[in-house]
């Protein structure tokens, strides 16, 4: 069994490497997108100032409402200044991390009369002056940290999108071409089972996708110096499980199709909603709850949420284990269904 899988694995790897145009495009597309978005969004930011407000942790719903009402009724002219967006936080450590990353310009605790300011934030400096004009007795807590740029946030999305297209179209079309050319019928005459054949396809594409993605990540990180707060090894595990789930999905889609046109339509049917609803280009925070629930059915959503939690929040694999379990379950279910439904060819 192992020898048969390895034979198919070597043949598929050689076939992909000899296709120079496909290999080159796998490297070129994400590089073009990263450089373009870095140029367009690297120096820009929101026009509004964003200030965090600490509220104490309530024990009951009544206490929570009382605390929020208290903050809303705080007698401070600072809260009436226009063009400042106020965001409420309950976890001090999480809120201070937002200040470190320049996601909010200032954090204020009216109860303790303290505020947190990132010393490297130009916008924070302006907001601090506005605050001290109204509350000169407030105590400053200085922090420092590097801003999370848009290119830092969008980078997992671009690499994830590149993985998605490589996994879906790089496997689905190959299976259909094999079926149309009669290659699968020849394999059927051998002791090779459908599960063994599909497993070899998964491993082959997984090796290619992970190699390309790793090279792109390292090269882009060297050029653009991405913000990576967590472990790179954790990112590798997330990418590995994510790529496995999308390859298995592609095998399921192409398990019975005999038409490249139909397969292309089905692959587009899955890939385009994934690209727009999984948070590749923009965050789904604030989106309609139905949209967020739909996005949870896509493997790419769990890949990007887990990867961004590791990169920008310093999360570990335990913190994103729910996403990892979903990706592993999707991989197993898709591969099992694809093996069960697999069609070697039109004629038996």
N, C-alpha and C positions, 0 to 999 in steps of 0.2 A: 504493500500500500504506500509506504513512504517513498519508495523508488519511483512509483508512478506519479506521485504528487511532485517530486523533485524534477522529473523529466518535463512535465507540463510547465512547471515554474521556470525552468531554464529557457524553454522555448519561448514563453511569453515575454520574458525579460529581454531576450535578444531581439524579438520582433519590435518591441517598443523602442529600444535604443537605436535600432537601425532606421527608425522613422525620425529623421533629423528635424523635420519641421515641427512635429508634435513635441519633441523634446525641447527644442528652442523656445517654442511658444509657452511652455509651462514655466520657463524662467522669465520670459520677457513681459508677459501680461501683468503679473503683480508688481514688478519693478516700475513699469510705466504708471500704474495706478498710484503706487506709493509716492513716487516723485511728484506726480501731478497734484495729488491732494496735499502733500507737504507744501508745495508752492502756493496753492490756492488758499489754504486755511492755516498755514503755519504761523503767520503773524497776526491773525485776526482774533477777535473775541467778542463777547456779548457787550452791548452798550451799557446795560444796567449793572449797578453794583449789587452784589448778593451778600447778605448778612445773615448769619445763623443766630437763632435765639434759643438758649437752653431752657428747657422746662423740666421740672423734677419728675421722677418716675412715680406715677400714681399706682396705688394698690387696687383701686376699684374704678369703674367707669365714671362714677360720680366725682371722685377725686380728680380724674383726668379732665373732665369737663370744667371743674373748678379751677384747675391749674391753667388751662388754656384761656379761660375767661380772665384770669388774673393777669396773664401776659398781655392779652389784648387790651386790658384796661390800665396797663402800666402808664402812669402819668409822665410821659416823656415826649417832648416835641421831636426828638430824634426819630421816633416811629412814624411821624407824619411827613418826613422828608420825601419828596417825590423822587422817582427814578431809582429807588432802592427796593430790591426784592428781599423779603424776610422769610427765612426758612426755619421751621421749628425742629429741634433735635432733643432727644431724650438721653442718648448715650454720649457722654463727654468725650471718650476716647475716639469714637467714630467721627464726631464733629471736629475735633482738633485735627484729625487726619485730613479732613476736607480742607482745613485751613492750610495745612502743610502742602497739599497738592494744588493750592490756588483754586479749588473748586468753589469756595466761598471766600469773600474778601476779609471778613471779620466775624468773630464769634463772641456773643455777649451773654453774660449771665447776670441779669438784673438783681437776682436774690443775693448773690455774693458780691455784686458790684465789681466784677472782673470782666476782662475781655481778652481774647487771644488774637494775636496779629502775626502774620508771617512777615519777617523783616525784609524779605526780598520782593514783596508784593507792592507794586506801585499803586494799584487801586486800593489796597488795604491801607496804605498811608493816607490817602485822601479821606476814606471813610473814618479812619481814626480821628482825624482833625474835626470832622463833623460831629463825631460822638463826644469828644472832649469839650467841644464848644457848649454842649448841653450838660455834660456830666464830667466836670474837671476832676472829681474825686475818684473816678474809676481807676482800678489798678490794671496795669498792662501785664500780660503773660506772653513773652516773646517766643515764637517758634520759627523754624526754618524748614524749607523743603522746596523741591523742584516742581514746577507747574506740569500738570498733565496736559500736553498739547492734543489737538484734534488728531494729528497723525499718530500719536501714541494710542489714542482710543480706537481709531479706525484700522490700525494695522492688523489686529486679530481678525477683523471682519474681512479684510482683503485676502489674507492668507487662507482664511476659512472658505471664502468664496472660490478661490483658486483650487483648493482641495475638493470642494463640492463638484465643480465642473470636471476636474480630472477624474474623480471617482465615478461619477455618473456616466459621463460620455465616454470615458476611456475604457470602461468595461462593457456597458450596454451595447454599444455599436459593435464591439469585437465579437460578442456572443452571437449577435444576429448575423454578422458576416460569416462566422464559422458555420452557422446553421444553413445559410443560403448556399455557401460553397460546398456543402457536403462534408466539411471537416468533422462536424459532430457525429455524423453517421459512421465515419471511420473510427472515431474514438469509441463509439458504442459497441463496435465489434471486438474491442479489447476488454480486458477485465476491469477497466476503469469505471468506477461508479460516478453517478452525478454528484454526490457529496464530495468525492475526491477531486473531481474536475473543478467544481466551484471553489473548494478550499484552496486549490493551487492558484486560481484566478485572484482570490482575495489576497493571498500572501504576496503574489507578484505585484499587484497594483499597490498594496500597502507599502511594500519596500520602495517602490518608485515614488509614491506620493510623499512618504516620510523623508526620503532622501532629498527630494526637491524642496520641500517645505523647510527642512532643517537648514539647508544651504541658504535659502532665501532669508530665513529669520536671522541667521548669523551675519550674513552680508549686509542686510538692511540695518541691523542693530549696530554694526560697525560704522555705517555711513550716517545714520540718523540718530543714533544713541537713544533708543527707546527707553521709556520708563518701565522698568521691570522690578517690582517690589518683592514678588514671591520667587519661588524656585523654578528654574528653567526645566529641571527634571519633571516637575509636576505638569508644566506646559506640554512636555513631550508625551506624557501618559494621556493627557486629555486629547491631544491631537491623534494619538494612536487609536484610542477608543472611538473617537469621532470619525476618523477615516474608515475604520472597520464597519461602522454602522452605515455609512453612505455607500461603500462598495457593496455591502450586502443588499442594500435597497436597490442599487442598480441591477444586481443579479436577479433580484425578484422581478423587477420590471421587464427584464429581457428574457425571463425564464421560458416563455412560450411564444413570443412574437417571431414572425417570419419576415416582417417588413421593416426595413430601415426607416422608412418614412413614419410608420406608426410608432416605432421605438423612439425616434427623435421627438415626436409630439408628446409622448408620455414623459420622456425625460425633461422636456421643457415645462410640462404641466407641473412637475414636482420642483424643478430647480428655480424657476422664476418667482413663485410665491415664497420659497425659502429665502431667496436673495433679498426680497423686499420686506418680509415679515419677521425675519430672524434677528434683525438689528445689525446688519452689515454696515449700513451707512449712518443710521441714526438710532438713538435709544428708543425703546418701546415704553419707557416710563411716561405715564400720562396718557397712553393710548387707550382706546376703548377696551374694557375687560374681555369682550368677545375676541378681539384681535390678539390679545395676550394669550388667551386660552388656545386659539388656533396655532399660535407660534410654538406652543409647547409640544405640538405633535411633530415638529421638524427636528431632525438631529442637529442641524446647524445652530438652532437656538441654544441648545444645551452646551454645544462646543464653545460658542462665543461668550455666554454668560459665565461659564466656568473659567475660561481663559482670562477674561477681563477681571474677574474677582481675584485671580492669582496675580495678575500683572499690576493692577492699580490699587488693590486693597490688601495685598500680601496674604491672601488666603492660602490654605494648604489643601491637600487632597481630601482630608476629613471634612473641611468646610464645604466642599463642593461635591460630596459623595452622592447626593441625590441626582445630580446631573450625570455622574459616572455610572450609576446604576441604570439610569434610563438608557444611556448609550449602549451599555453592555447588553441590556435586555433587547433593544432594537436590533443589535447585531445578530444575536442568537435567533430571534423570531424571524427576521428577514432571510437569514441563511437557511433556516429549517424549511420555511415555506418555499423558497426558491429551489431547494433540492427536491422537495416533494412534487412541485409543479413542473420541474424541468423537462423540456421536450428536446430530444436529440435531433429530430428532423421530421419532415413531413411524411416520410415513408418509413415503415418499420420492416 
